[in-house]
């Protein structure tokens, strides 16, 4: 099997996913303006929503690492990615995404959400032996 929980790729994938979400979550607090701009206007309190989603990304990203909380954290990330998809759709419809980005980048980014969901979902499955301390 090319990718398993016990493979080096499986461990690197887990660390990468965790790092991605922790880093993104930190950016929600260190530079919230771009995130606030993409909250659809139908939603209340954009600043609070950005803070909540940032805290969720940091927390769930960290909870991926211990085996005991990994599956629950992965399901949480799947739910979070589904929940923030409307903001990504809204961003894709804004000129430059409200951030001055090329429109094609904004539309090309949408399928990436599916990749991230699949990546997180991988860690919702029962695991036999993914221990970050092992060196196999």
Helices and strands as residue ranges (DSSP letters): H 8-30, H 33-37, H 46-63, H 67-93, G 95-98, H 103-122
